[in-house]
């Protein structure tokens, strides 16, 4: 009897861990995943990559007139990443990384001097923003001025403050 109960318990435990990829027996299920891995591994890759590409293009269009007039005139978007609550399908946080550099030649010594900076800019998202709502809101021609779901905020204002 004990042997049968033990065998049944082990079998059901293996089914539970099999039903949740990446979760070994005795471990808790993963709470947050990268947006490209929601709802399943790499299922969001195309849609997220397109959103990141469109945001980068929007940034490049506005850069020379706004963000790229300071110490680092060659600001470049590096990567966007968003965390998603795997159970609820809501965005926890999005972080957009930028880098900039400046180089000059010392006229007397010929030495090239450089300075650089990395910026970490959080998108101003509302708590528990559904992933699909974020994708829908950022499906416009000027993404940096699109109103983010469940807020009156736009990405442009956050970048203006972040990229100082």
C-alpha positions, 0 to 999 in steps of 0.5 A: 500500500505504501509502495503504491502511494509513493509511486502515485505521488512520484508520478503526479509530481513528475506530471506537475513539473512536466506541465511547467517547462523549466520548473524542476521538481520541488521548485516554484514556477517562474513568476516573471519572463522576458516579453519575448517568452510570453505566453510561451518560450519565444512566442512573443519574439516577432511582435516584441522585436517589431515594437523595439524596431519601431521605437528605435526608428521613432527615436532616430527621427526625433533624436537630432532635434531633441535628445541628441543636442547635448554632450552626447550628440550620437545617442543610440538606443541599445536594447529594450527589455520588458518583464511580464507576469507569466500568470497574468500576462501583464507587464511589470517593467520595461527598460530601454538602454541607450548609449552615447559617446563624445570624442575630441582630439587635443590640438597640442598633443594629438591625443584622442579624448573620449567620454561615454555614458549609458542611460537606463530609461524605464518606460512609464507604464501603469501597474499591471498593463496587459501585454496586448494593450502595450503592443496595441498602444505602440502600433502607431507612426509616432510611438514616442508620443503615443499615450501608454495604456491605462495612463496619460503618459507618453514615452517621449516625456520620460526619455526627455527626463532620462537622457539629460 
